[in-house]
Amino acid sequence: MKYRIEIAPLANYYVVAAKDKKTGELKESFTLNESAADILRLLCEEKDLETIAEEMSNMYDAPAKVIMNDIMKLTEELKQKGLI
């Protein structure tokens, strides 16, 4: 991860703060739903995408193939924001 990521629950969403690793300066903030926040947490643990898909499949009782599509969409959005 390019930044230090902090995730906090807020109502039905999760607020994500991307902070500079050295200064702690806030670089980006946005909200995610629960499953996207779980994916981001696992990405922060530096797990590979296949492992994340399997873990999420077990957590949400959904096919790993479907979850992999969600993971790919989220990682693309994070890349566009310059976060990964």
Residue pairs with C-beta under 8 A, 6 or more apart in sequence:
1 43
1 44
1 46
1 83
1 84
2 18
2 82
2 83
2 84
3 18
3 19
3 20
3 21
3 27
3 28
3 83
4 18
4 19
4 20
4 21
4 24
5 16
5 17
5 18
5 19
5 40
5 44
5 83
6 16
6 17
6 19
7 14
7 15
7 16
7 17
7 32
7 37
7 40
7 41
8 14
8 15
8 17
9 15
10 31
12 33
13 31
13 32
13 33
14 31
14 32
14 33
14 34
14 36
14 37
15 29
15 30
15 31
16 28
16 29
16 30
16 31
16 32
16 37
16 40
17 26
17 28
17 29
18 26
18 27
18 28
18 29
18 81
18 83
19 25
19 26
19 27
20 27
28 81
28 82
28 83
30 81
32 40
35 56
35 60
35 70
36 70
36 74
38 56
38 59
39 52
39 56
39 70
39 71
39 74
40 74
40 78
42 51
42 52
42 55
42 56
43 52
43 75
43 78
43 84
47 55
49 68
49 71
49 72
49 75
50 64
50 68
52 67
52 71
53 64
53 65
53 67
53 68
53 71
54 64
56 62
56 64
56 67
56 70
56 71
57 63
57 64
57 67
60 67
75 84
78 84
